[in-house]
Amino acid sequence: MKKRKNIITVAIDSPAAAGAGTQAKLISKYYNLFYLDTGKIYRYIGKLKINKKNKFSYKLVLNKIKSLNLNKLKNKTLLSNEVAQSASKIARDKKIRDIVHKFQQECAYNPPKKYNGSVLDGRDIITVQIKDAMFKFYITASINVRAKRRFDEYKKLNLNISYKEVLKSLRKRDKLDKGREHGPLKKTKDSILINTTKLSKKACFKKIKAIMDKKLNN
């Protein structure tokens, strides 16, 4: 694959609801980077598995990903707990991961020319997708804080789910994400740890910006 030269690449890994998506969007906006929420791709496929249960196949996934309109990833139905669980199971499939991997790398290394680079967040961005990223961040937070954030998101969407159910779901997802055979979620030695448990969105971005500006301005 041919790669665009002299671009900014930012890789972010995190457990669910740690605030990585929010920070990735802020980074994208400030530095004019193409943003891809890789978890949404697995949610998209997870929903496809639910809707096309009897017709679901690798060929179907390949065709859907090849022609994927990124606006479809903004669909609020992808945020449901059922889709989240389906996505976690789908993400363990090596063939599915290979299909998604090619799409994600194309986004990372060949973003549209109007952007200065790319920022991707997910579970294996640092370890698999963009190993040579200019910036690598591992964003995390306590399980209780993450559950509260996700519960508040669901409330805004008028989804009928309790805090206890969200907490249980996140624990299950953490176990699946960290325990899967291919591309498990893990902190690497060369990634910078950002714990958002006691940080506001603004404070977190300020911390990340200081790290990035120091390297970019040298």
N, C-alpha and C positions, 0 to 999 in steps of 0.2 A: 504494500500500500504506500502510495506517495504521500508525504506529509508536508504541510505548509511550514515554511521556515520562519524562525524568529517570532513565534507566537507565545502567548502566556498560557500555560496549562495548569489548572488547579484540580487536584483530586481530593475528594472528601469521602471518608467512610464514617459510618455511625450506626448505632442501634436505632430502632424506630423512635420517632418523637423526641429526639435529642436536640432538635433545632437546626440540623444540618441543611435542610431545604431552605429555611429562612435565610441563613447565612450565605448559602450559595446564590440565592437571588440578589442579595445585597451586594455581593462580590461582583456578580454578573453586571448589575446596573452601574456600579461605580467604575469598574475597569473596562466596560463595554465588551463583555465576554458572552459567548454563546452558552446558554445554560441548558443542561439536560438532566432531568430528574430520572435516573435510571430505574429507581424503584417503581416508578409509574409504568414503565415498559412491562415489568413483570406483573404488575397489577392488571394492565391491559390484556396480557396473555392469560392471566388467572381468570379474568372475567370471560374471556373467550372460551376457556375450558368449561366454565359454568353454563354459558349460553349454548355452546355447541358440543355438549357432552358426548353425543354419539357420533359426531362428525369431526371431532378434534383430532388433528394429526400434525406431524412435523412440517409437512408440505403446506398445510393451512397457515401455520405460524410463520413460516418463511415468506409466503406470499403477502401476509398481512403486515409483516415488519418491513418488507421491501417497499410497500406502497403506503407506509404509515404517515398520516398527516399528524404532526405533533400537537395540533389543536385538540385531537381526540384524547390526549393525555390530561387535558384540563377537565374532563367529564367528572362531575362530582360523585357519580355512582362508583367510581374507582376507589373511593375512600371508605367504602363499607367494610365492616369487620369480616364478612364472608369472603369478599374479594381479597382482603389482606391475607387471610389464611390460605386461600387458593394460590396466591402469588408465592408465598413461602414454600409451598410444596412444589410448585412449578420450578422454582429457582434451584431445586436440587437436581434437576434433570440436565445432564451434561450436554445433550444435543440441543436443548432449548438454550442453554447458556452460550453455546458456540454461535448460534444464530444471532442472539442478542449482542454478543461480544463484537462481532464484525460491524454491526450497526453503530454501537457505542464508540468504537475506535474511529470510525469514519467521522462521527460528530466531534470527537475530541481533537483529532489531528487535522481535519479539514473543515473547520467551521466556515460558514458563509463569509465572504471577503469583507463584509462591512464590520465584522467583529475583530477584536485584537487577539482573540484566542478563545479558550473554552474553560468551562467549569462544570464538572460532573460530580454528583453525589450519589452514594449508594452503599453497598456492603463490601464490594471487592474492587473498588476503583483503584486504590493504591496498590493492592497485592496482585491484581490481574490486568485490569483495563489500561491504566496509564502508569506503568511502573516507573517511567522516566519523567513524571510530571515535575514542573518547576516548583510547585508548592504542594505539600501533602499534609492534610489535616485530619486528625481523628477526633471527631466531636462526640461527646457523651454527656450524660446527666444521670442522676439517680433514677431508679425505676419508678419511685413514687411521683417524682416531679414529671417524668415523661408521661406517666399514666394520666396525671392531672391535665397536662397540656392536650393530650389526645382526646380525653373526655370532654374538655371545653370545645375542641374542634367539632366533635360529634354533636354537642348541644347546639352549636350555631347552625349546624346542618339539619337540626330537628330529628336526629337519629335516636331511636329509642334503645339506649344501652346504658347500663349502670357503670359506675366507676369501678366496682369490683370486677365486672366482666372485662372492662378495658385493661385493668391491671393483669388479670389472668391471661388475656390475649397477648399482651406484650411479653409476659414471661415465656409464653409458648413460642412466640416469634423469635425472641432472643436465643432460645434453645435451638430452634431450627436454623437460624442464621449463623450461629457460632459453631454448630455441630455438623453442618452438612459437609459432604466429602469434597465437593468442588466449589472453590471460591468462598470459603468460610470467612465470616467477619472476624477480623483480629487487628490489633494495634501493631504496627511495625516500628522498628527502631528508628527509621528515618522519617517518621511522620510526627507532626507536632500535636500534642494532646491539648484539647480545649474542652474544659469541663464547664458546661453551661448551667449547672444546678443552681448556682447563686448569681448568675450573670443575666443582665437584661439583654435584649436583642442588640441594643445600641452599644453596650459595653463589650459584648462579644465581638461585634463587627470592628469596633475600635482596636481591639487586641489583634485581630486578624489583619486589619489594614496596616498596623504598625509593622508587623512581620513582613508583609508583602512589600510595603514601600521601602523598607530598609534594603531589601534585595534588589528591587527594581531600580532604585536610585543610585546604586553603587556602580 
